[in-house]
Amino acid sequence: MAAARLLAAVIDKATALDALTDQEHGHPQFLALEPRDRALVRAILVTALRYRGTITALIEKRLQRPLPANARTLDHILHVAAAQMLFLDVPDSAAVDLAVSHANSDPRSRRFASLVNAVLRELGRRKERALPAALAQSTDAPDWFVQRLVHAYGAERTAAILAIHRLEPQMDFTVKSKPQSWAEKFGGVVLGNGSVRVGRLPAPVAELPGYADGAWWVQDMAASLPATMLGDVKGKRVLDLCAAPGGKTAQLAAAGAEVTAVDLSASRLKRLGANFKRLKLDAEIVEANALTYSPGKLFDAVLLDAPCSSTGTVRRHPDVPWTKTPADIEKLASLQRRMLDHAVTLIKRDGVVVFANCSLDPLEGEELVESFLAENPEFMIDPVDPEAVPGSADFITGCGWLRTTPEALRVEPEALSGCDGFFAVRLVRRG
């Protein structure tokens, strides 16, 4: 019942899955579960969202007529059960029985309990042949999302991006030193930027060697590149705007910068502070609005990892295409532009700004920067130097900015390929 209720919150109310399943502040029904059941519910939700198009097609094919428009609870019950039957190691009989029981317990869906039973049992009988065909025909993404990807990257590249969105993402660690040693301990590999990538963790993150000692932190390979684009920051005053939860802030502090970390969220800054305590790093932590923050002195460099649609993180957050809209992207792009306009006023005359976000949409990246440069001719792009930014060579465009996409990073073994989608650009004043 909890899984269906939370799926309803994601699909019908556009609530972020991470917020619903937060271990401290999540949905009450989620928090009421035992740890093992919490893990199962989250696995069900991630799977139901990752394969939502496929599951929808398989269910609709087994209905004689479409479900009533107001039968939202029924739809979520069917999706939760189908996710377990098709993709998780849950016996069909158990998934069907739970779904029927849930339907009977809710007055809104009680009269459809027999329909739930019939549809799911038919799905179980036919899944061996039906599932591969449905996967081949579905994009597992809403039409608007697919169309924007095709417009930006073309049909072939979009198909590759959507295919990798279906896969469970790996775990990347940014380590303070000796990446090869940590890779051997975790049974992983060292990536071109020095990150350690692990396919399957041998234990929960907090129980891994080095966690309590602050030897590393979790951070996707692509997310580590923007901070490196600031260059040698040792001894320099660096501002990290929209800093929480602090992965890039940690990179800058570990590199010897005098970092000021600014974020609007007190709770996220509290988490950043806790992370820095574990990592044994120092930073000035400031709760402030990135649009209006006014320091007493200008900075040598500013990193603005702006709030965005997060469409580059669908591998990790499969709710994103189902909770965002084109209108959201436009609104966020407008906010990012205002933040960038302010960020460039916070650097010294010879300072540098790196603007970045984890969106795949050019409106939040390439188009935004082109608009900024057209209206601010005193600024120019300082092209990314692949030697100064290890791991970036394959992602530098002809314009000199950096663009990663989920399918672009190839690693041996192939199962360890992929990364988050990121855009980043280094801006300096002319002359």
C-alpha positions in Angstrom: 0.0 0.0 0.0 2.8 2.4 0.8 4.4 2.0 -2.7 1.1 2.8 -4.5 0.5 5.8 -2.2 4.0 7.2 -2.9 3.8 6.5 -6.6 0.6 8.5 -6.6 2.4 11.4 -5.0 5.1 11.3 -7.7 2.8 11.0 -10.7 -0.3 12.9 -9.6 1.4 15.6 -7.5 4.8 15.8 -9.0 6.6 15.2 -5.7 10.2 14.3 -5.9 10.9 10.6 -5.0 13.9 11.5 -2.9 11.8 13.7 -0.7 9.2 11.0 -0.2 11.8 8.4 0.7 14.1 10.5 2.8 15.1 8.5 5.9 14.4 11.4 8.3 11.7 13.6 6.6 10.0 11.3 4.1 6.4 10.4 3.7 4.8 9.2 7.0 3.8 5.8 5.4 7.4 5.3 4.3 8.9 6.2 7.7 6.5 3.8 9.4 8.1 0.9 7.6 11.0 -1.3 8.8 14.4 -0.7 7.1 14.1 -3.8 5.0 10.6 -2.8 3.8 11.7 0.7 3.1 14.4 -0.6 0.8 11.8 -2.8 -1.0 9.4 0.1 -1.4 12.1 2.3 -2.9 13.2 -0.4 -5.3 9.6 -0.9 -6.4 9.1 2.9 -7.0 12.4 3.3 -8.8 11.5 0.4 -11.1 7.9 1.5 -11.7 9.2 4.9 -12.8 12.2 3.7 -14.8 10.0 1.4 -16.9 6.7 3.4 -16.7 6.1 3.4 -20.4 6.7 -0.3 -20.8 4.4 -1.2 -17.8 1.7 1.2 -19.1 1.7 -0.5 -22.5 1.5 -4.0 -21.0 -1.3 -3.1 -18.7 -3.3 -1.3 -21.4 -3.0 -4.3 -23.7 -4.8 -6.4 -21.1 -7.7 -4.1 -20.5 -10.9 -4.4 -22.6 -11.5 -0.7 -22.2 -9.4 2.2 -20.7 -9.5 2.7 -16.9 -11.9 5.5 -15.8 -10.2 8.9 -15.7 -10.7 9.1 -12.0 -9.3 5.6 -11.2 -5.9 6.9 -10.3 -5.5 4.6 -7.3 -6.3 1.6 -9.4 -3.7 2.6 -11.9 -1.0 2.9 -9.3 -1.9 -0.4 -7.7 -1.5 -2.1 -11.1 1.9 -0.4 -11.8 3.3 -1.3 -8.4 2.4 -5.0 -8.9 3.6 -5.1 -12.5 7.0 -3.6 -11.5 7.5 -6.4 -9.0 6.3 -9.1 -11.4 8.3 -8.0 -14.4 11.5 -6.6 -13.0 12.0 -7.5 -9.3 12.6 -10.9 -7.6 9.0 -11.0 -6.2 6.8 -14.1 -6.9 3.9 -13.3 -9.2 1.4 -14.8 -6.8 2.6 -12.6 -3.9 2.5 -9.4 -6.1 -1.0 -10.3 -7.3 -2.3 -11.1 -3.9 -1.0 -7.9 -2.4 -2.5 -5.9 -5.2 -5.9 -7.5 -4.9 -5.8 -7.0 -1.1 -5.0 -3.3 -1.6 -7.8 -2.9 -4.1 -10.3 -4.5 -1.7 -9.1 -2.3 1.2 -9.8 1.0 -0.7 -13.4 2.1 -1.4 -12.2 3.8 -4.5 -10.9 0.6 -6.1 -12.8 -2.2 -4.3 -15.2 -2.8 -7.3 -12.2 -3.3 -9.5 -10.5 -6.0 -7.4 -11.5 -8.8 -9.8 -10.1 -6.7 -12.7 -6.8 -6.3 -10.9 -6.6 -10.0 -10.4 -7.4 -10.8 -14.0 -5.1 -8.3 -15.6 -2.1 -9.2 -13.4 -2.5 -13.0 -13.7 -2.8 -12.6 -17.5 0.4 -10.4 -17.4 2.2 -13.1 -15.4 1.3 -15.8 -17.9 2.4 -13.8 -20.9 5.4 -11.8 -19.6 8.2 -14.0 -21.0 7.2 -13.1 -24.6 5.4 -9.8 -24.0 8.0 -8.0 -22.0 10.9 -8.0 -24.6 8.4 -6.7 -27.3 7.1 -4.0 -25.0 10.6 -2.9 -24.1 11.6 -2.7 -27.7 8.6 -0.4 -28.5 8.7 1.9 -25.5 11.0 4.8 -24.7 10.0 4.7 -21.0 9.8 8.5 -21.0 7.0 11.0 -21.7 6.7 12.4 -25.2 7.7 15.9 -24.3 11.0 14.7 -22.8 11.8 12.5 -25.8 11.0 15.3 -28.2 13.4 17.8 -26.5 16.2 15.2 -26.5 15.7 14.5 -30.2 15.8 18.2 -30.9 19.0 18.7 -29.0 20.9 15.4 -29.8 19.2 13.7 -32.7 17.3 10.5 -32.8 20.2 8.0 -32.6 21.9 9.7 -29.7 18.5 10.1 -27.9 17.9 6.4 -28.3 21.2 5.7 -26.6 20.5 8.1 -23.8 17.1 6.6 -23.1 18.5 3.1 -23.2 21.1 3.9 -20.5 18.4 5.6 -18.4 16.9 2.1 -17.9 20.1 0.8 -16.3 21.0 0.8 -12.6 23.7 3.5 -12.2 27.1 2.8 -10.7 28.5 4.5 -7.6 31.4 7.0 -8.1 33.7 8.1 -5.3 35.9 11.2 -5.2 38.9 10.2 -3.1 41.4 12.5 -1.4 44.4 10.3 -2.5 45.5 6.9 -3.9 42.5 6.2 -6.1 44.0 2.9 -7.4 44.3 1.6 -3.8 40.6 2.5 -3.1 39.5 0.9 -6.4 41.2 -2.4 -5.3 39.5 -2.2 -1.9 36.0 -1.7 -3.5 36.5 -4.0 -6.4 36.1 -1.0 -8.8 38.0 0.9 -11.5 39.7 4.3 -11.7 38.2 6.6 -14.2 40.0 9.2 -16.3 39.3 12.0 -13.8 40.6 10.0 -10.9 37.2 9.0 -9.6 36.7 5.4 -8.3 33.7 3.6 -9.9 32.1 0.6 -8.3 29.3 -1.4 -9.9 27.9 -3.1 -6.8 28.8 -2.0 -3.3 30.1 -4.6 -0.9 28.3 -2.9 1.9 26.1 0.2 2.7 28.1 3.4 2.0 28.4 4.4 5.7 29.9 1.0 6.5 32.6 1.1 3.8 36.3 1.5 4.7 37.3 5.1 4.7 33.8 6.6 5.3 34.3 7.4 9.0 37.8 8.6 8.3 36.6 11.0 5.6 38.9 9.6 2.9 36.3 10.0 0.2 32.8 11.1 -0.7 30.1 10.0 -3.2 30.1 12.1 -6.4 29.3 11.2 -10.0 32.3 11.5 -12.3 30.6 14.1 -14.4 29.7 16.2 -11.3 33.3 16.4 -10.4 34.5 18.1 -13.5 33.1 21.7 -13.1 35.0 22.4 -9.9 38.2 21.2 -11.6 37.6 23.8 -14.4 38.4 26.6 -11.9 42.1 25.6 -12.2 44.6 25.8 -9.4 42.6 27.2 -6.5 45.2 26.7 -3.7 45.2 29.7 -1.5 42.5 31.5 -3.5 39.2 32.8 -2.2 36.5 30.7 -4.0 32.8 31.1 -3.7 30.6 28.1 -4.2 27.0 29.2 -4.9 24.1 26.8 -4.4 26.8 24.6 -2.7 24.8 22.0 -0.8 25.1 19.0 -0.4 28.8 19.9 -0.9 30.6 17.5 -3.2 32.1 20.3 -5.3 32.7 22.4 -2.1 34.7 19.5 -0.8 36.8 19.3 -4.0 37.7 22.9 -3.7 38.5 22.7 0.0 40.6 19.6 -0.6 42.5 21.5 -3.3 43.5 24.2 -0.8 41.0 26.9 -1.6 39.5 29.2 1.0 35.9 28.3 0.2 32.8 30.1 1.1 29.8 27.8 0.6 26.4 29.6 0.1 23.0 28.0 -0.1 19.5 29.1 0.6 18.5 25.8 2.4 19.4 25.6 6.1 18.7 21.9 6.2 21.0 21.2 3.2 23.7 23.4 4.7 23.4 21.4 7.9 24.1 18.3 5.9 27.0 20.0 4.2 28.4 20.9 7.6 28.1 17.3 8.8 29.8 16.1 5.6 32.7 18.5 6.1 33.2 17.4 9.7 33.5 13.8 8.5 35.8 14.8 5.7 37.9 16.9 8.0 37.7 19.9 5.7 37.0 23.6 6.3 34.7 26.1 4.7 32.8 29.2 5.6 29.2 28.2 5.4 26.6 30.9 4.7 22.9 30.7 4.5 21.9 33.2 1.8 20.1 33.7 -1.5 22.4 33.3 -4.4 20.5 36.0 -6.2 21.3 38.7 -3.6 24.3 37.5 -1.7 26.7 40.4 -1.2 30.1 39.6 0.4 32.4 42.2 1.8 35.2 41.3 -0.6 35.2 40.0 -4.2 36.4 36.4 -4.9 39.1 35.1 -7.1 36.7 32.5 -8.5 33.0 31.6 -8.4 31.4 28.2 -9.0 27.7 28.3 -9.7 26.2 24.9 -10.0 22.7 26.3 -10.5 19.4 24.6 -9.6 18.0 23.0 -12.7 15.6 20.4 -14.1 18.0 17.6 -13.2 17.3 15.9 -16.6 20.9 14.7 -16.7 20.4 12.6 -13.6 17.5 10.4 -14.8 19.6 7.2 -14.3 19.6 8.0 -10.5 16.3 9.9 -10.4 13.8 8.2 -12.8 11.0 10.4 -11.4 12.4 13.5 -13.1 10.8 13.1 -16.5 7.4 12.4 -14.8 7.6 15.3 -12.3 9.0 18.1 -14.6 7.5 19.9 -17.6 8.7 22.2 -20.4 7.3 25.1 -18.4 9.5 24.0 -15.4 12.6 24.1 -17.7 11.8 27.6 -18.9 11.2 28.8 -15.4 14.5 27.3 -14.1 16.5 28.6 -17.1 15.2 32.1 -16.2 16.3 31.6 -12.6 19.8 30.3 -13.7 20.3 33.3 -15.9 19.5 35.7 -13.1 21.9 33.8 -10.8 24.7 34.0 -13.5 24.1 37.7 -14.0 24.7 38.2 -10.2 27.6 35.7 -9.9 29.8 37.6 -12.4 29.5 40.7 -10.2 31.2 38.8 -7.3 34.6 38.2 -8.9 37.7 40.3 -9.1 38.6 41.9 -12.4 40.8 39.0 -13.4 38.5 36.4 -11.7 36.8 33.4 -13.3 33.2 32.0 -13.1 32.3 28.4 -13.9 28.6 28.0 -14.6 27.3 24.5 -14.5 24.2 22.3 -14.0 23.0 18.7 -14.4 20.5 19.4 -17.2 20.5 17.9 -20.6 18.4 20.7 -22.0 20.2 23.4 -24.1 17.8 26.0 -22.8 19.5 25.6 -19.4 23.0 25.3 -20.8 24.2 26.2 -24.3 21.4 28.6 -25.2 21.6 30.3 -21.8 25.3 31.0 -22.1 25.0 32.2 -25.7 22.3 34.7 -24.5 24.5 35.8 -21.6 27.5 36.5 -23.8 25.4 38.4 -26.4 24.2 40.7 -23.7 27.5 40.9 -21.8 30.3 41.4 -24.5 32.9 42.1 -21.8 32.8 38.4 -21.0 34.1 35.5 -23.1 34.5 31.7 -22.9 37.8 30.5 -21.6 37.9 27.0 -23.3 38.3 24.0 -21.2 41.9 22.6 -21.3 41.7 18.8 -21.3 45.1 18.5 -19.7 44.1 20.8 -16.8 40.8 19.0 -16.4 41.5 15.2 -16.4 38.7 13.1 -17.8 37.2 15.9 -19.8 38.7 15.4 -23.3 35.7 13.5 -24.8 33.3 16.1 -23.5 34.7 19.4 -24.7 32.8 20.9 -27.6 34.0 23.1 -30.4 32.8 26.2 -28.4 35.1 25.3 -25.5 32.5 24.4 -23.0 31.9 21.0 -21.5 28.9 18.8 -22.2 28.5 15.2 -20.8 25.6 13.0 -21.7 24.6 9.7 -20.0 25.7 7.4 -22.8 29.0 9.2 -23.7 31.3 7.7 -21.1 32.7 4.3 -22.1 34.4 2.2 -19.5 35.8 -1.4 -19.4 34.0 -3.5 -18.4 31.0 -2.1 -20.4 28.7 -2.5 -17.4 30.5 0.3 -15.7 29.8 2.8 -18.6 27.7 5.9 -18.3 27.6 9.2 -16.3 25.3 12.0 -15.4 24.5 14.7 -18.0 26.3 17.9 -17.2 26.9 21.3 -18.8 29.7 23.6 -17.7 31.4 26.6 -19.0 34.3 28.8 -17.8 33.8 32.5 -18.2 36.4 35.4 -17.9 36.4 39.1 -18.7 38.0 40.1 -22.0 41.4 41.7 -21.7 
